[in-house]
């Protein structure tokens, strides 16, 4: 069973602490597999293999754009998160699948979820040889050479695995402001453009619709039942909170009082 919690917009620091807490709870068997779906305010994150030079904007430019910067323990280089992007953090115990899933297979399955999600919205997507993530194919007519294809990255993936329990995950560009990717060299790839569902389709896509599709494809790809959970409090068997109320756990992580969202 995969419990899916959709959190709305959550700042990166809070989401990081929440993942760390859920990872410890998953290791102790206090919760089952959890998929967090959310958005972040503008933020650049540097993975374990990140090169500082791949953040090409100055501190002043980042401050003017309202973009934070965080180092984290996921794999990969530099990436951007922001409004209009669906971020997914699966906290899964890979030993619970039959047969058990290894690190490479887990990443391939995340890619498959995103490929199927793109296809559900009429976007042809695929893997790129030797790289992690999901890419679209664009047809480009070339004089005297017929048609060539150029891949554009629509989803980034970076994970961390500790004692078979996963954290971090993926970021799918839905209605994302792609201009913010000009602040970095995305994933350290200088010659690969980024794209979004908005750019591919020429229209805005409802983030809730994409979240529903992602959750359904997680169920298919991981051969698991999927249950939407109203609040984080419900994950450990506590009573489901009042709708439209910020989950208790998230309020504590943010240091907020018990108020309605």
C-alpha positions in Angstrom: 0.0 0.0 0.0 1.2 3.5 -0.9 -0.3 6.3 1.1 -0.3 9.6 -1.0 -0.4 12.9 0.8 -0.8 16.1 -1.3 0.6 19.0 0.7 0.3 22.1 -1.6 3.2 24.6 -1.3 5.8 23.7 1.3 9.2 25.5 1.7 12.2 23.3 1.0 13.6 23.3 4.6 10.3 22.1 6.0 10.0 19.4 3.4 13.5 18.2 4.1 12.8 17.9 7.8 9.5 16.1 7.1 11.2 13.6 4.9 13.8 12.9 7.5 11.2 12.3 10.1 9.2 10.0 7.8 12.3 8.1 6.9 13.0 7.3 10.6 9.4 6.3 11.1 9.5 4.1 8.0 12.7 2.4 9.3 11.0 1.7 12.6 7.9 0.3 10.9 5.7 3.1 12.3 4.3 4.1 8.8 4.0 2.3 5.5 5.3 3.5 2.2 4.4 7.2 1.7 4.4 9.4 -1.4 4.4 13.2 -0.7 3.3 15.4 -3.6 3.8 19.1 -3.3 5.2 22.4 -4.8 8.1 24.4 -3.5 8.7 28.2 -3.5 11.6 29.0 -5.8 14.7 27.1 -4.7 17.9 25.7 -6.1 19.2 22.5 -4.6 22.7 21.0 -4.9 23.0 17.2 -4.7 25.9 15.2 -3.5 27.7 15.5 -6.8 26.9 19.1 -7.5 29.5 21.6 -8.8 29.2 25.0 -7.3 30.0 26.5 -10.7 26.7 25.1 -12.1 24.9 27.9 -10.1 25.7 30.6 -12.6 23.7 33.4 -11.0 25.3 35.7 -8.4 24.0 35.9 -4.9 22.5 39.3 -5.8 20.6 37.8 -8.8 19.3 35.0 -6.7 18.2 37.3 -3.9 16.5 39.6 -6.5 14.7 36.6 -8.0 13.6 35.4 -4.6 15.4 32.0 -5.0 16.9 30.2 -2.0 19.8 27.7 -2.3 20.1 24.5 -0.3 22.7 21.6 -0.2 21.2 18.2 0.3 22.1 14.5 0.3 20.2 13.4 -2.8 22.1 12.1 -5.9 22.7 14.3 -8.8 23.9 17.8 -9.5 22.1 21.2 -9.4 18.4 21.6 -10.1 15.6 24.1 -9.6 12.2 23.7 -7.9 9.4 26.3 -8.1 5.7 27.0 -8.4 4.0 25.1 -11.1 6.3 22.1 -10.7 5.0 18.9 -9.2 7.6 17.5 -6.7 7.3 13.9 -5.5 9.1 12.5 -2.5 8.5 8.7 -2.1 9.5 7.4 1.3 9.5 3.7 0.4 11.2 0.6 2.0 12.5 -1.1 -1.1 12.7 -4.5 0.8 8.9 -4.5 1.0 8.5 -5.2 -2.7 8.6 -8.7 -4.1 11.2 -9.2 -5.4 13.1 -6.4 -3.5 13.9 -3.4 -5.6 17.5 -2.1 -5.9 18.6 1.5 -6.3 18.9 1.5 -10.1 15.6 -0.3 -10.6 13.9 2.2 -8.2 15.1 5.1 -10.4 14.0 3.3 -13.6 10.6 2.9 -12.0 10.4 6.6 -11.2 11.2 7.3 -14.8 8.5 4.9 -15.9 5.9 6.6 -13.7 6.7 10.0 -15.3 6.9 8.6 -18.8 3.4 7.2 -18.4 2.1 10.4 -16.8 3.4 12.5 -19.7 1.8 10.0 -22.2 -1.6 10.4 -20.4 -1.5 14.1 -21.3 -0.4 13.5 -24.9 3.3 14.1 -24.4 5.8 11.6 -25.8 8.6 11.1 -23.3 11.5 8.7 -22.9 14.7 8.0 -21.1 18.0 9.4 -22.4 21.0 7.0 -22.7 23.4 7.4 -19.9 21.4 10.0 -18.0 18.8 10.1 -15.3 15.4 11.7 -15.7 12.7 12.0 -18.3 13.0 13.7 -21.7 10.7 14.7 -24.5 11.5 14.3 -28.2 11.1 17.3 -30.5 10.9 17.0 -34.2 13.2 19.5 -36.0 13.3 19.6 -39.8 16.8 19.9 -41.0 17.6 21.1 -44.5 19.0 18.3 -46.7 18.9 15.8 -43.8 15.2 15.1 -43.2 14.1 15.4 -39.6 16.3 15.2 -36.5 15.2 15.0 -32.9 16.2 17.0 -29.9 15.5 15.9 -26.4 14.4 18.3 -23.8 14.3 17.4 -20.1 10.8 17.6 -18.6 11.5 15.8 -15.3 14.5 15.5 -13.0 15.2 12.7 -10.6 17.5 12.6 -7.6 17.2 10.1 -4.7 18.8 9.1 -1.4 18.6 5.6 0.0 19.4 4.7 3.6 19.0 1.1 4.8 16.8 0.5 1.9 14.5 3.4 2.7 14.2 6.1 0.0 13.9 9.9 0.2 14.0 12.9 -2.2 12.6 11.9 -5.6 11.4 13.7 -8.7 10.4 17.1 -10.1 8.0 17.3 -13.1 7.8 20.6 -14.9 4.1 21.2 -15.4 3.5 25.0 -15.5 7.0 25.9 -14.3 8.7 29.2 -15.0 11.5 27.9 -17.2 13.3 31.2 -17.1 14.5 30.3 -13.6 16.5 27.4 -15.1 18.7 30.1 -16.7 20.1 30.7 -13.2 21.8 27.3 -13.2 23.3 24.7 -15.5 20.5 22.1 -14.9 21.9 18.8 -13.8 25.3 20.0 -15.1 24.1 19.5 -18.7 25.2 22.4 -20.9 23.7 21.3 -24.2 20.3 19.9 -23.1 17.3 22.3 -22.9 14.5 22.0 -20.3 10.8 22.0 -21.1 7.5 21.7 -19.4 4.0 20.3 -20.0 2.8 23.8 -20.6 5.4 24.4 -23.3 4.8 21.1 -25.0 1.0 21.4 -25.0 0.7 25.2 -25.4 -1.7 25.4 -22.4 -1.8 25.4 -18.7 -2.3 22.0 -17.0 -4.1 21.6 -13.6 -1.5 20.4 -11.1 -4.2 18.4 -9.3 -4.9 16.4 -12.5 -1.2 15.7 -12.9 -0.9 14.6 -9.2 -3.8 12.2 -9.7 -2.1 10.7 -12.8 1.2 10.4 -11.0 -0.4 8.6 -8.1 -2.2 6.2 -10.3 0.9 5.3 -12.3 2.8 4.7 -9.0 0.3 2.1 -8.2 0.7 0.5 -11.6 4.5 0.6 -11.8 5.1 -0.5 -8.2 2.1 -3.0 -8.3 0.7 -1.5 -5.1 -2.6 -0.2 -4.0 -2.8 3.6 -3.6 -4.7 5.4 -0.9 -5.0 9.2 -0.7 -4.6 10.3 2.9 -6.1 13.6 4.0 -3.4 14.6 6.6 0.0 13.5 7.7 -1.4 12.7 11.1 -3.4 9.8 9.5 -0.2 8.0 8.4 0.6 6.6 11.8 -3.0 5.6 12.5 -4.1 8.7 14.2 -7.5 10.3 13.5 -7.7 12.2 10.2 -7.6 15.9 10.8 -10.3 18.5 9.8 -10.2 19.2 6.1 -8.5 22.5 5.1 -6.5 22.4 8.3 -2.7 22.3 8.1 -1.6 18.8 9.3 -0.3 18.8 12.8 3.1 17.4 11.9 3.6 20.1 9.2 2.6 22.8 11.6 5.2 21.6 14.2 7.9 21.5 11.6 7.1 25.0 10.5 6.8 26.1 14.2 3.3 27.4 13.6 0.4 27.6 16.0 -2.7 25.4 15.5 -4.5 27.6 13.0 -6.5 26.9 9.8 -4.6 27.1 6.5 
